[in-house]
Amino acid sequence: VAFKNVFDWASRINVKVFQDKPMLLMTTSPGGYGGGNVMAEAHKFFPQFGAIIKETFSLPKFYENFDQDNGVISPEHLNSLREKIAGFKEQISS
């Protein structure tokens, strides 16, 4: 709710609230889809407001795959996240 409220007010000042910045969008949730529904909407909606989406990452089953001290603990998801970060860095460095 807080993000939506800030976004609504910021977009009244400048509709291109993301100012044509490249983005790596990430979502998570306790469920198996990892916030995929929110990700799909953001991926569709954010470019209208100046987002240049380069990569996306969703972490499913947050409580099973994330530890506060160690971050992403699932090797499969950690490798995927690292690949997304590397791909994002590569895209923005050119």
Secondary structure in CASP SS format (residue, H / E / C, confidence):
PFRMAT SS
TARGET T0000
AUTHOR 0000-0000-0000
METHOD secondary structure of the structure
MODEL  1
V C 1.00
A H 1.00
F H 1.00
K H 1.00
N H 1.00
V H 1.00
F H 1.00
D H 1.00
W H 1.00
A H 1.00
S H 1.00
R H 1.00
I H 1.00
N C 1.00
V C 1.00
K C 1.00
V C 1.00
F C 1.00
Q C 1.00
D C 1.00
K E 1.00
P E 1.00
M E 1.00
L E 1.00
L E 1.00
M E 1.00
T E 1.00
T E 1.00
S C 1.00
P C 1.00
G C 1.00
G C 1.00
Y C 1.00
G C 1.00
G C 1.00
G H 1.00
N H 1.00
V H 1.00
M H 1.00
A H 1.00
E H 1.00
A H 1.00
H H 1.00
K H 1.00
F H 1.00
F H 1.00
P H 1.00
Q H 1.00
F H 1.00
G C 1.00
A E 1.00
I E 1.00
I E 1.00
K E 1.00
E E 1.00
T E 1.00
F E 1.00
S E 1.00
L E 1.00
P C 1.00
K C 1.00
F H 1.00
Y H 1.00
E H 1.00
N H 1.00
F E 1.00
D E 1.00
Q C 1.00
D C 1.00
N C 1.00
G E 1.00
V E 1.00
I C 1.00
S C 1.00
P H 1.00
E H 1.00
H H 1.00
L H 1.00
N H 1.00
S H 1.00
L H 1.00
R H 1.00
E H 1.00
K H 1.00
I H 1.00
A H 1.00
G H 1.00
F H 1.00
K H 1.00
E H 1.00
Q H 1.00
I H 1.00
S H 1.00
S C 1.00
END
